[in-house]
Amino acid sequence: MYSLQLASNLIPDTGVGQRVVGVVFELDDVELSQLDRFEGAGKGYDRVERFRVRTDDETGKLEAFTYIARDSFLDPDLKPYDWYLRLVVAGAREHALPEEYVAAIESTQTVCDRVQDRPSRIEALVLLGATS
């Protein structure tokens, strides 16, 4: 079982009844390579293959991959940028994740990104404008 740490990492959870709700996508090799670069695979995050996922369909399970932050990159005091959290919440709503789960994500404290021309910030704001 895993639980959400901040808005962008999964950590093993020893508690009972904890879960992370998400969306599974099918990617081709080019998309996977792009996602590896975007997610920092090998540079703070590792792609974990054969990650077991419970599903709502008739099979009830599948294996996917996810990205997990390396322990040396975890900082419990780190807060996500405001634009990043808005992007995560918009994606959660777009994919109709349970509202109580979205509300829990929304309650995460954020910090303002002072780097106005950060490429990922600009791209996120463009996407948010398209989904608003």
C-alpha positions in Angstrom: 0.0 0.0 0.0 1.2 3.5 -0.7 0.2 7.0 0.4 0.7 10.4 -1.1 3.7 12.5 0.1 3.3 16.1 -1.1 1.8 16.0 -4.6 4.4 14.0 -6.5 5.7 11.0 -4.8 4.5 7.6 -3.4 5.9 6.3 -0.2 5.4 2.8 1.3 2.7 2.9 3.9 2.3 0.6 6.8 -1.1 1.8 7.8 -4.3 0.0 7.0 -6.7 1.4 4.4 -4.4 4.0 2.9 -4.5 4.4 -0.9 -3.5 6.6 -3.8 -6.0 7.2 -6.5 -4.7 7.9 -10.0 -4.9 7.4 -13.7 -3.1 4.9 -15.9 -2.0 5.8 -19.4 -0.7 3.7 -22.3 2.5 5.2 -23.8 4.6 4.5 -26.8 8.4 4.4 -26.6 8.8 8.1 -27.7 6.2 9.2 -25.1 7.9 7.1 -22.4 11.3 8.7 -23.2 9.8 12.2 -23.0 8.1 11.3 -19.7 11.4 9.9 -18.3 13.1 13.3 -19.1 10.2 15.3 -17.7 10.0 13.2 -14.5 13.7 13.2 -13.9 14.3 9.5 -14.3 17.8 8.7 -13.0 18.1 12.2 -11.6 16.3 12.1 -8.3 13.5 9.8 -9.4 13.6 6.2 -10.5 11.1 4.6 -12.8 9.7 1.6 -11.0 8.5 -1.2 -13.4 5.9 -3.8 -12.6 4.2 -1.6 -10.0 1.0 -3.4 -9.0 -2.2 -1.4 -9.4 -5.8 -2.2 -8.4 -8.3 -1.2 -11.1 -12.0 -0.6 -11.3 -12.4 -2.8 -14.4 -13.3 -6.5 -14.7 -9.7 -7.6 -14.2 -9.2 -5.7 -10.9 -5.5 -5.4 -11.4 -2.6 -4.6 -13.7 1.1 -3.8 -13.7 2.2 -0.4 -14.6 5.2 1.8 -13.9 5.5 4.9 -11.8 8.3 7.3 -10.7 9.5 7.2 -7.1 11.7 9.8 -5.5 15.0 8.6 -4.2 15.4 8.9 -0.4 18.2 11.3 -0.8 15.9 13.7 -2.6 13.1 13.6 -0.1 12.6 16.7 2.1 9.6 16.7 4.4 9.7 20.5 4.6 9.5 20.9 0.8 6.2 22.3 -0.6 5.1 22.1 -4.2 4.8 25.2 -6.3 1.4 26.7 -6.5 1.1 26.2 -10.3 2.2 22.5 -9.9 -0.5 21.8 -7.4 -3.1 23.5 -9.6 -2.0 21.3 -12.5 -2.3 18.1 -10.3 -5.8 19.2 -9.1 -6.9 20.0 -12.7 -5.8 16.6 -13.8 -7.5 14.9 -10.9 -10.7 16.7 -11.8 -10.4 16.0 -15.5 -10.2 12.3 -14.8 -13.1 12.4 -12.2 -11.1 11.2 -9.2 -13.2 11.2 -6.0 -13.9 14.7 -4.8 -12.7 13.9 -1.2 -9.4 12.8 -2.7 -9.1 16.0 -4.8 -10.0 18.0 -1.7 -7.1 16.3 0.2 -4.7 17.1 -2.6 -6.0 20.7 -2.7 -5.3 21.1 1.0 -1.6 20.8 0.4 0.4 23.9 1.3 2.2 25.5 -1.6 4.9 28.0 -2.2 4.9 30.7 -4.9 7.4 30.1 -7.7 9.5 33.2 -7.9 11.0 32.1 -11.3 8.4 33.6 -13.6 10.1 32.3 -16.8 10.6 28.7 -15.6 9.7 26.6 -18.7 7.7 24.0 -16.7 5.7 26.8 -15.0 4.9 28.5 -18.3 3.9 25.2 -19.9 1.7 24.4 -16.8 0.0 27.8 -17.0 -0.7 27.3 -20.7 -2.2 23.9 -20.0 -4.2 25.3 -17.1 -5.6 28.0 -19.3 -6.7 25.3 -21.8 -8.4 23.3 -19.1 -10.1 26.2 -17.2 
